[in-house]
Amino acid sequence: MATELTLLSRNYCHLCLEMAEALAPMAEEFGIGVRVIDVDADPELEARYDELVPVLLFGDDELCHHFLDTTKVREYLTGIR
């Protein structure tokens, strides 16, 4: 089963774009997919993560928000292999 991260994002959010761009090389390195979800399209996600966006999740585990924590994400991905 392929590993997939979820990036909770907004279309107009520069931090979201920056996190997606910073995450791309790591996703390629680990051979994982990244699913991007617009929080504004889901009232439950918007209520839960509104001020934290962008948020990077693996399942229900929040790996980081606002900025990509490359060390934490790399350690997490190494641990689940």
N, C-alpha and C positions, 0 to 999 in steps of 0.2 A: 504494500500500500504506500503510495506516495505521500510525503509529508507536505502539508500546506499550511502556510501562515495566512492570517487574515489581517488586512490593514483597514482599519476604520478611518474614513477620510471624508473630506468635503471638496467639492469642485473648485471652490474659490479660496482654498486654504494653502498658503505658500509653504507652511510647515509640513503639510501633507505631501505636497509635491517633493519637497526636499527629502522626507523620509523614504518615499517610494524610490527616488533616484539613488539614495545611499544604500537602500536594501537590495537593489537589483543585482549588484555584483556578488553579494553574499548568497543570495538565493540561487544564482547560477553555480557558484562554487559548491554548494551543498546539494544541488539538484532538487530544489524544492519549488513548489508553486506559491504564488502570492495572489490571494483573492482580495480585491479591493471592493469595499462596500461603502456606499455613501450613507453616512449616518442620518442625513436629513430625509432620506427616503423611508426610514423606519422609525416611527415614534418611540418605540421602546429603546432602541439603541441611542437615539438622540437624547432621551431623558437620562439614560445611564452614563453616557460618555461625552455629552455636549461640550463641556469645557476642557476635556482631556485630549481631544482630537488633535493630531493623529494618534491612534492607539494601535499597537501591534499585538496581536493575539495568536496563541497556538491553542486551539480548542477554547477552553474557558480561562486559560492562563494568560494574564496580561504580562507581556514581556517588557514593554516600555510605552511611554506616551510622550508627546511633544517632540522629542528628539530620539533618533535611533541610538540605543545603547548597544554598540557593536560588540563589546566584550560580553555582556550578559546574553545577547542573542546567540553569539558564537558558542558560548559555553552551553547554552540550552540545547542548541542544535547538535552539538557534539555528543551530549549526554543522551539524546534520544535515538541516536543511530544504532 
